[in-house]
Amino acid sequence: MVHPQVAPPLTEFAYDRTISFVEWLLEVPMTAMQRTTIREAMVAAWQKNDRETIDGTQELIDGVDELAAKTDDEKRALRVIVRDKALAEW
């Protein structure tokens, strides 16, 4: 799933990180249908060169990397803050 015509390219890594983050944030595993819906939305965004979605996905990936360095208590606190903001936007 690489779309090299858009920078950064859409990769399986970006998709996997997005799924992992959403599952962590909501504390529930996604169904196959939900995963497919996200994949299709990401592919469509990259095909349209939707900068808002592409840049948001890159910020999410960067945030996942930063989150990995946090303690469990910090992660729990951040989950509440980020979840409230994300749900309001979604």
N, C-alpha and C positions, 0 to 999 in steps of 0.2 A: 504494500500500500504506500508506495513512494510517489509523490507528486513533485518532481524536481523543478518544474517550471515556476514554482512559487517559493520564495525564501521566507522562513526556513521551510524545507520540504516536509510534507506530511509523512511520517514514518510510523511503523508499528510501535516504536518506542514511545512516541508522543501519544498515540492512542492508548497503549497500555498504562502509561502514567496517568492519563486522564481518567480512565476507568478505576484505577487503584485509588486515586484521590477521591472520586465521588463515593466509592464504597466506604472509604475511611470516614469521610465527612458525614455521611448519612448513617453509618454504622449498620449497613445492611448490604448483602451481596446483590448484585444486579442480575436480572434474568437475561437469558440469551436475547430476547426481544429488545430489552432496554439497551444492551450492548450494541446490537445491530442498529438501533435508532441513533445512538451516539456516533457510531462509525459512519453512517450515512450522512449525518449532519456535518461531521468533520470533513468528509470527502467533498460534500457540496460547498462548504466554506472555502476549501482550498481551490476548488475548480473556479469559483467566482472571485478568488483572491480577496475574500472578505477580511480586510485587515483587522477589524475589531475582534473577530473570532480567532484569527491566527495569532494576533498579539496576546490575546487573553489566554490562549492555550499555552503559549510560551511562558507567560507569567505564572501560570499554574505549574508548569514543569519546574520552573525555577523555585517556586514556593515549596514544592515537594522535596526538592534537594535541601532547602533550608530547614524544612520540618524534620528531616532525618537527623539533624544535629541537636534537636531539642530533647529535653527529658520527657518522661511519660507524663508528668504533671503539667509541663508546659504544653505538650500536645493536646491534652484533655482541655485545657483552658482555651487554647487557640481554636479547637474544634467548635466550641460553643460560639465564639465570636465570629468565626468564618462562616459557620452554618447559618447563623441568623442573617448575615449579609447576603450569602449566596441564595438562600431561599427567597429573600425579598426581591432579588434580581431575576430569579428563574420564574 
